[in-house]
Amino acid sequence: MTDILKFWNSFYENKTTPWDLASYAEPFKTYLDSPYCIKSGHVGVIGDSLIL
């Protein structure tokens, strides 16, 4: 395993993932409840990637 994989795996093995809120982020919820949010249509998935 490369060093970078070991680095990222260590977070999950030690259960120290501060970016994982186990819930929605409050600013995102505020946006979804606001009149500025598009209620139907396309959805953008932020941070998602697919490598084949």
C-alpha positions as CSV (number, residue, x, y, z in Angstrom):
1,M,0.0,0.0,0.0
2,T,1.3,3.4,-0.9
3,D,2.0,6.1,1.8
4,I,-1.0,8.2,0.7
5,L,-3.3,5.2,1.0
6,K,-2.0,4.4,4.4
7,F,-2.4,8.0,5.4
8,W,-6.1,8.1,4.4
9,N,-6.8,4.6,5.7
10,S,-5.5,5.6,9.1
11,F,-8.3,8.1,9.5
12,Y,-11.0,5.4,9.0
13,E,-9.1,2.7,11.0
14,N,-8.8,5.1,14.0
15,K,-12.4,6.4,13.5
16,T,-11.1,10.0,13.3
17,T,-12.9,11.5,10.4
18,P,-13.8,15.0,11.5
19,W,-15.2,15.8,8.0
20,D,-17.9,13.1,8.4
21,L,-20.7,14.9,10.2
22,A,-22.9,11.8,10.2
23,S,-25.7,14.2,9.3
24,Y,-26.2,17.1,6.9
25,A,-24.2,20.3,7.1
26,E,-26.3,23.1,8.6
27,P,-25.6,25.6,5.8
28,F,-26.6,23.1,3.2
29,K,-29.9,22.4,5.0
30,T,-30.5,26.2,5.2
31,Y,-30.0,26.5,1.5
32,L,-32.3,23.6,0.7
33,D,-35.0,25.3,2.8
34,S,-34.5,28.7,1.2
35,P,-36.5,30.2,-1.7
36,Y,-33.2,30.2,-3.7
37,C,-33.0,26.4,-3.9
38,I,-34.3,24.9,-7.1
39,K,-36.9,22.3,-6.0
40,S,-36.8,20.1,-9.0
41,G,-34.5,19.3,-11.8
42,H,-30.9,18.2,-12.0
43,V,-28.8,17.4,-8.9
44,G,-25.1,18.1,-8.6
45,V,-23.1,15.7,-6.5
46,I,-20.3,17.7,-4.9
47,G,-17.0,15.9,-4.4
48,D,-18.1,12.7,-6.1
49,S,-15.8,11.2,-8.7
50,L,-15.7,7.9,-10.7
51,I,-12.5,6.4,-11.8
52,L,-12.6,3.4,-14.1
